[in-house]
Amino acid sequence: MDKSTISREIRKRRLSNGKYDATRAQQKARVKRKQSKYQGMKVESSLEFRQYIIEELKNKRSPDEIAGRLKLKTGATIIGKDAIYHWLYSAWGQQYCKYLCTKRYKVKRPKNNKGKRQMIPDRISIHERPLGATNKSRYKHFETDTIVSPKRVKSTQAVAVSTEIKSKLMVGQKISSMSYHQMTKAMQAFGEEVNMLSATADNGIENKGHKDWGVLAFFADPHSPWQKPLVEGSIGLLRRWFFKKGTDSSTVTEKELQEAISVLNNKYRKSLNYASALEVATAHGIIKSDPNKKSCI
């Protein structure tokens, strides 16, 4: 730190006896910083502009008109309409809100149009999952999740994905929406292709119909994706190799999805001693139907 900075700090913050106390100096600096800005300060700090704005408000001018006229007169934006509104909604300018056409004394906050949050009925916690579901010698236990389209594209289409924990076999299917009806249909379709003893899912409302999946479902803790790491990683592989994050699901055909899943299921994995997920799943009776059938696998 430069010596001039230190000398300036001591000169500004020293006590009346000439001594410098770091604790008192920090307290003074904090108070000064806290009082350096306040709501409506840009208008309140200028008597000339405040009087002008009040007169114009009384003449039924809106803040937008006042700010625009000031810019026209001076050739520069001195005070914007937002600064005038901030002042009006502060303790200093609230008494002048009656001159606004809305007569509103505070900012109107947008209504929350989201429906009432629903809880998944008969939810079974992941902590009640039997040891067999995580035992490395046991097969046919799956993790499931969805790939959703980004909000900016306003598409309802998504992809349902399930991955077998031991063999890493992936099954997937496009769904037209994130409704629990569509998710239930997808899980039932997976059940026709593979032997599934259990499925671990998150707390998304699309999993509300888990009682109709035809398989025992367990649910991870809220905001705990690490409790179903395999399906999260499988979705990551789909994104890394084929469909970048942010891809609109409506632009991906079912054929393209199944081809991508087939490629990943046939990759030789070090964790499987360089066998493919399809080979391991076939050897352990996870796949019910023809391995070459590409409806979900």
PEVENZI-V168496 format. One record per residue. N is the residue number from 1. RES is the residue in one letter. BURIAL is + if it has 24 or more other C-alpha atoms within 12 Angstrom, else -. Layout:
BEGIN
n;res;burial
N;RES;BURIAL
N;RES;BURIAL
END
This chain:
BEGIN
n;res;burial
1;M;-
2;D;-
3;K;-
4;S;-
5;T;-
6;I;-
7;S;-
8;R;-
9;E;-
10;I;-
11;R;-
12;K;-
13;R;+
14;R;-
15;L;-
16;S;-
17;N;-
18;G;-
19;K;-
20;Y;-
21;D;-
22;A;-
23;T;-
24;R;-
25;A;-
26;Q;-
27;Q;-
28;K;-
29;A;-
30;R;-
31;V;-
32;K;-
33;R;-
34;K;-
35;Q;-
36;S;-
37;K;-
38;Y;-
39;Q;+
40;G;+
41;M;+
42;K;+
43;V;+
44;E;+
45;S;-
46;S;-
47;L;-
48;E;-
49;F;+
50;R;+
51;Q;-
52;Y;-
53;I;+
54;I;+
55;E;-
56;E;+
57;L;+
58;K;-
59;N;-
60;K;-
61;R;-
62;S;+
63;P;+
64;D;-
65;E;-
66;I;+
67;A;+
68;G;-
69;R;-
70;L;-
71;K;-
72;L;-
73;K;-
74;T;-
75;G;-
76;A;-
77;T;-
78;I;-
79;I;+
80;G;+
81;K;+
82;D;+
83;A;+
84;I;+
85;Y;+
86;H;+
87;W;+
88;L;+
89;Y;+
90;S;+
91;A;-
92;W;+
93;G;+
94;Q;+
95;Q;-
96;Y;+
97;C;+
98;K;-
99;Y;+
100;L;+
101;C;-
102;T;-
103;K;-
104;R;-
105;Y;-
106;K;-
107;V;-
108;K;-
109;R;-
110;P;-
111;K;-
112;N;-
113;N;-
114;K;-
115;G;-
116;K;-
117;R;-
118;Q;-
119;M;-
120;I;+
121;P;-
122;D;-
123;R;+
124;I;+
125;S;-
126;I;+
127;H;-
128;E;-
129;R;+
130;P;-
131;L;-
132;G;-
133;A;+
134;T;+
135;N;-
136;K;-
137;S;-
138;R;-
139;Y;+
140;K;+
141;H;+
142;F;+
143;E;+
144;T;+
145;D;+
146;T;+
147;I;+
148;V;+
149;S;+
150;P;-
151;K;-
152;R;-
153;V;-
154;K;-
155;S;-
156;T;-
157;Q;+
158;A;+
159;V;+
160;A;+
161;V;+
162;S;+
163;T;+
164;E;+
165;I;+
166;K;+
167;S;+
168;K;+
169;L;+
170;M;+
171;V;+
172;G;+
173;Q;+
174;K;+
175;I;+
176;S;+
177;S;+
178;M;+
179;S;+
180;Y;+
181;H;-
182;Q;+
183;M;+
184;T;+
185;K;+
186;A;+
187;M;+
188;Q;+
189;A;+
190;F;+
191;G;+
192;E;+
193;E;+
194;V;+
195;N;+
196;M;+
197;L;+
198;S;+
199;A;+
200;T;+
201;A;+
202;D;+
203;N;+
204;G;+
205;I;+
206;E;+
207;N;+
208;K;+
209;G;+
210;H;+
211;K;+
212;D;-
213;W;+
214;G;-
215;V;+
216;L;+
217;A;+
218;F;+
219;F;+
220;A;+
221;D;-
222;P;-
223;H;-
224;S;-
225;P;-
226;W;-
227;Q;+
228;K;+
229;P;+
230;L;+
231;V;+
232;E;+
233;G;+
234;S;+
235;I;+
236;G;-
237;L;-
238;L;+
239;R;-
240;R;-
241;W;-
242;F;-
243;F;+
244;K;-
245;K;-
246;G;-
247;T;+
248;D;+
249;S;+
250;S;+
251;T;-
252;V;+
253;T;-
254;E;+
255;K;-
256;E;-
257;L;+
258;Q;+
259;E;+
260;A;+
261;I;+
262;S;+
263;V;+
264;L;+
265;N;+
266;N;+
267;K;+
268;Y;-
269;R;-
270;K;-
271;S;-
272;L;-
273;N;-
274;Y;-
275;A;-
276;S;+
277;A;+
278;L;+
279;E;+
280;V;+
281;A;+
282;T;+
283;A;-
284;H;-
285;G;-
286;I;+
287;I;+
288;K;-
289;S;-
290;D;-
291;P;+
292;N;-
293;K;-
294;K;+
295;S;+
296;C;+
297;I;+
END
